[in-house]
């Protein structure tokens, strides 16, 4: 039994390869540090795919194949459905992996149960996370062409009534960015501190 694992090796969790959205990389790393999840190895796909969900499933499929070729047995998908219309769930079923529960990051940061309970009140809400507060120009203004054609604002956002900033960390600079974003879009501003919501439990249980 020369090759039998030591007691320390048996006590250590098996490595988990997490394939995540780049838009939540900072939060994943913070959760790993806070909870000593040293067994997690993170691979992030481009955050800009937030705006092009048709790229997500092919990217995940390739990333899963690479992880398996590198010898990882445990793989976890750090995406919600993210606008793929159930295609991530289909991929997870085909590949035998799991993902973060919920329809999108706004929901799992808020807590999926709480997000669903508030839905009637939030039907006309446009949401920001910490990432989107930081990257509002790059991920909202520029892709929609509002910097070049500001007259399009009401076409895109006329049916919204408020901007809800779902905050993962208390940061006055980000609060101010979110307020400015609400003003830019002509929306009422609402702040909610969520922390990491259901993302924490998902990673701890992965």
C-alpha positions in Angstrom: 0.0 0.0 0.0 2.9 2.4 -0.7 0.7 4.6 -2.9 -2.2 4.9 -0.4 -3.1 8.5 0.2 -2.1 10.1 3.5 -4.7 11.2 6.1 -4.1 14.8 5.1 -4.7 14.0 1.4 -7.9 12.1 2.3 -9.1 15.1 4.2 -8.6 17.6 1.4 -11.5 18.1 -1.0 -10.9 17.0 -4.6 -10.0 19.8 -7.0 -13.0 21.4 -8.6 -12.6 23.2 -11.9 -15.1 26.1 -12.0 -15.9 27.6 -15.4 -17.4 31.0 -14.8 -18.5 34.2 -16.4 -15.8 36.8 -16.2 -18.4 39.3 -14.9 -18.5 37.5 -11.6 -14.7 36.6 -11.4 -14.0 39.1 -8.6 -16.9 37.7 -6.5 -15.9 34.1 -7.0 -12.4 34.8 -5.9 -13.6 36.7 -2.9 -15.9 33.8 -1.8 -13.0 31.3 -2.3 -10.7 33.4 -0.1 -13.3 34.0 2.6 -14.3 30.3 2.8 -10.8 28.9 2.2 -12.0 27.1 -0.9 -8.4 26.3 -2.0 -9.5 23.3 -3.9 -11.3 25.5 -6.5 -9.5 26.3 -9.7 -11.2 29.1 -11.7 -11.4 29.5 -15.4 -13.4 32.5 -16.6 -14.9 33.0 -20.1 -15.2 36.6 -21.5 -17.4 38.9 -19.5 -18.6 40.6 -22.7 -20.5 37.4 -23.6 -23.0 38.8 -21.1 -24.2 40.7 -24.2 -24.0 37.8 -26.6 -25.5 34.8 -24.8 -25.3 32.7 -28.0 -21.6 32.4 -27.5 -21.8 31.0 -24.0 -22.8 27.4 -24.6 -20.2 26.7 -27.3 -17.6 28.4 -25.0 -18.6 26.2 -22.1 -18.5 23.1 -24.2 -15.0 23.8 -25.3 -13.9 24.7 -21.7 -15.4 21.5 -20.3 -13.5 19.4 -22.9 -10.2 21.2 -22.1 -10.8 20.7 -18.3 -11.4 17.0 -18.8 -8.3 16.7 -21.0 -6.4 18.3 -18.2 -7.6 15.5 -15.8 -10.3 17.3 -13.9 -13.1 15.0 -12.7 -15.2 17.6 -10.9 -16.4 20.6 -13.0 -18.9 23.2 -12.0 -20.5 25.9 -14.2 -20.6 29.3 -12.6 -23.3 30.6 -14.8 -27.1 30.8 -14.3 -29.2 30.4 -17.4 -28.0 33.8 -18.6 -30.3 34.3 -21.5 -29.5 31.0 -23.2 -33.1 29.8 -23.1 -32.3 26.5 -21.3 -29.3 25.6 -23.4 -26.9 25.7 -20.5 -29.2 23.2 -18.6 -29.2 21.0 -21.7 -25.4 21.1 -21.8 -25.1 20.4 -18.1 -27.3 17.3 -18.5 -25.3 16.1 -21.5 -21.9 16.6 -19.7 -23.0 15.5 -16.2 -22.1 18.8 -14.5 -24.1 21.3 -12.4 -24.5 25.1 -12.6 -25.6 27.9 -10.3 -29.3 27.8 -9.8 -31.3 30.7 -11.2 -32.1 32.6 -14.3 -29.3 35.2 -14.2 -26.8 36.8 -11.9 -29.2 39.4 -10.6 -31.3 36.6 -9.2 -28.6 34.5 -7.6 -26.9 37.6 -6.1 -30.3 38.8 -4.6 -31.1 35.2 -3.6 -33.3 33.3 -6.0 -36.2 33.1 -3.6 -36.1 36.8 -2.7 -35.7 37.8 -6.4 -38.8 35.8 -7.4 -40.8 37.2 -4.4 -40.1 40.8 -5.5 -40.7 40.2 -9.2 -44.1 42.0 -9.4 -42.5 45.1 -7.9 -39.4 44.8 -10.1 -41.2 44.1 -13.4 -40.0 47.5 -14.7 -36.6 47.5 -13.1 -33.2 47.6 -14.9 -30.6 45.9 -12.7 -26.9 46.6 -12.1 -24.4 44.5 -10.2 -21.0 45.7 -8.9 -19.5 44.6 -12.2 -22.0 46.5 -14.3 -21.8 49.6 -12.1 -18.1 49.6 -12.8 -18.5 48.8 -16.5 -21.7 50.6 -17.3 -20.2 52.5 -20.3 -18.5 49.4 -21.8 -21.4 47.0 -21.2 -24.5 49.1 -21.6 -23.8 52.5 -23.2 -21.4 51.5 -26.0 -23.0 48.2 -27.0 -26.4 49.9 -27.4 -24.8 52.8 -29.3 -26.1 55.4 -26.7 -22.8 57.3 -26.8 -23.3 57.8 -30.6 -27.1 58.0 -30.7 -28.4 59.3 -27.3 -31.9 59.6 -28.9 -32.1 55.8 -28.7 -32.2 55.9 -24.9 -36.0 56.2 -24.6 -36.4 53.5 -27.3 -34.4 51.0 -25.2 -35.4 52.1 -21.7 -38.8 53.8 -22.1 -40.6 50.8 -20.5 -38.3 50.8 -17.4 -39.2 52.9 -14.3 -36.2 52.3 -12.0 -32.6 51.2 -11.9 -32.0 48.8 -9.0 -28.4 48.5 -7.9 -27.8 45.0 -6.4 -24.6 45.6 -4.5 -22.2 42.8 -3.6 -19.9 45.0 -1.5 -20.5 48.3 0.2 -18.6 50.8 -1.9 -19.5 54.6 -2.1 -17.7 55.0 -5.4 -19.8 52.3 -7.0 -23.0 53.7 -5.4 -22.2 57.0 -7.1 -21.5 55.3 -10.4 -24.9 53.5 -10.2 -26.7 56.8 -9.3 -25.1 58.4 -12.4 -26.2 55.5 -14.5 -29.8 55.9 -13.3 -29.7 59.6 -14.1 -28.2 58.9 -17.5 -31.1 56.5 -18.3 -33.7 58.8 -16.8 -34.7 56.2 -14.2 -35.4 56.3 -10.4 -32.6 54.9 -8.4 -32.9 52.1 -5.8 -30.0 50.5 -3.8 -30.1 47.1 -2.3 -27.1 45.4 -0.6 -27.2 41.7 -1.4 -23.7 40.4 -0.7 -22.9 37.3 -2.7 -26.3 35.7 -2.3 -26.8 32.2 -3.5 -23.4 32.3 -5.3 -21.6 31.5 -2.0 -23.6 28.4 -1.2 -23.3 27.2 -4.8 -19.5 27.4 -4.7 -19.2 25.9 -1.2 -21.3 23.0 -2.3 -19.7 22.5 -5.7 
